[in-house]
Amino acid sequence: MKNGKTHIALENRFRKMIQKDKNIKNAYMLIHSEKQGIHVNMAEGSTGSFPAHPEQPYFIASIDKMFTSVIIGSLEEQEKLSYEDSIASYLDPDLLHNLHLYKGKDYTNEIKIKHLLNHTSGLFGDALDRGKQGSSMMDFFLDEQSQAWTPQYIIQWTKENLTCHFPPGEGFYYSDVGYYLLILIIERITSKPYHEVLKDSLFQPLEMNQTYTINFTEPVITKEYPVADCFLQNKNMGQNIRLGMDDAGGRIVATTEDLLKFMKALVNYKLLRKETMEKMKNWAKFSIGIDYGFGIINFKHVPLLMPRRYSLWGNAGSNGSFMFYHPELNAYFIGSLNHFRYHRKGIMLMFKMIDILLKSKSSKSI
């Protein structure tokens, strides 16, 4: 299979899978492999009357946890913090009061930075977890859009409405709140707002000129393409995201080409040293065949369950966003389906593309 045929096969599979699902209003995907001479940047669908375009920015959702973890890693390299530090060394006592109550004991002072990074703190979960009154944070967010949903407010809301799951280091439970705490730690150490740290440490140095945080920064280069709509069932969440929760919760907007710049720099040790990257592979079991390190999701081989060909690492978001690197293929898979609760479909789309590239690689070796 020649590169031209590979390109066509990738694009045909992408468009077929997107067009088959009527819930997906727009989707984006970039596949880059210097090893195979592949660079395919695709878009399908629309935002209102505007046809989806490969250069269109979109909300990256929890992919932003990799950005947070890289900044924490850089601070660790500068010896401004340690992964082993207690979070109590950096955060206000009032914020931490009764943060981690489990079976009548307060474990807050036992939470270390590393526990927040790989979701082993035992703290409350994400915006869709149901609280004591049966409603989730997302429900309250949609009902109370006049409320300033800052990290501090969200942490207080979760303390009052959600329950902790286990003592720090004794399990895995995905916690957005843990990353809000990390962002407050970054702000305390740097004495700068998080959006400025992102811009100064990552966006500007990497020339991510179309990447920014909604309501806080602007892209260096503004193009005519609007931010892609993002949906929850049939509800367009784009305006809600713009008006609501603070940027710490996933309001970074980027293009696939900009995310490729970030991922290539990370893979090639231009953002963090190799030894720091090794520390970030402090894996906790997410699910069968999937581990979570310091802001990194790792797909690993499990006989009969997870094929070896899908071994790759990166991160993904609940809106079907994904950003992964496949070492064997030296290939990057970046994109989004822009539909909440479509994270599994985003991963499956990526796996289908891996199969095509592997078939191409196999045919070339014959």
C-alpha positions, 0 to 999 in steps of 0.5 A: 500500500503506497502512501497515496493509497494509505492517505485515501484509506485513512480518510475514507475510514474516518469519514465513514465512521463519522457519517455513520453516527448522526450524534456527531455534528463535527469531528477532527483528526490528524495522523502524522508519521514521519516514519511512513511519510504520512500527514493527514489532517481531516475534518467532517461535519459543521459548526452551524452553517460553517463546514468543519475545517482541519484548521478549526480549533476545538475544546480539548477537554481532559487532554489538558491534564497532560499540559498540567502534568508537564508544568508540574514536571518542569517545576519538579526539575527546577526543584520548586516542588517534589512529587512526594510533597504533601499538598498541605505544603502549598494550599490554604488550610481553609481550602483543605479543611475536611477535604479528604474524609473517609470512614470518619478519618481525615486523610488530607495531609497524606495526599501527595502531589503524585497522588493527584497526578495519577488519580490515586488520592481517593478524592471525589470524581468528575463533573458527572458524578452524582452527589448526595442529592442525586445531582451532578456538578454538571447539573448544577453548572447548567442550572447556575450559569451565573455562578463563577465556577472557579477551582475554589468553588468547585472544590468546596462544592465537591466537599459538600456534595461528594464522598471520598473513595479510599485512603491516598495511594490505596486505589484508583478513582479518576478525579478532576478535583485533583487537577484543580488542586494541582493548578492551584499549586502551580499558581502558588509556586509561580505567583501567576494565573494558570492561563499565563503559565500555560502561555509562557511555558508552553503555548508561546515557546512551541508556537502554538499560535491558535491555542488559548484559554477561553475568556483569559487569553487570545490566539496569536493568530486568529483565523476565520474558523469558529471554535467547533460546537461541542454536544451533550446528547443533542444539546450544544454545550459550546456556549455553556463551556464559554460562560461557565467553569474556569479554564482549569477544568478543560477550557483550552482551545486548540487545533490539531496542528498545534497539539501535534507541536506539543506532543512531538516536543514531549515525545522528543524530550524537548519539554521534560528530561527523559528521567522526568518522563520516566518518573511520570510512568508511575502507573495506576490501573485505570482499567484492563489494559489501561494504566494512568501515570502522571497525566498520561494514559497508557494502553498496554498489551494484555493477552486476549484482551488488548492487542499489542498493536494498540500499545500507545500513550497520551490522553483523552477527554470525555468529549471524544478528544484524544492525543496519543503517540504510537512508538512502533509506528512513530505516529501521532493520532490527534483529534476530537468527536466533540460529543460528551461521553464519546471518549470510547468512540474516539479511542476506537476511531484511533484504533481503526486508523492504527490498523490501516497504518500497520497494514500499510507498513506490512505491505511495504515490508513484503 
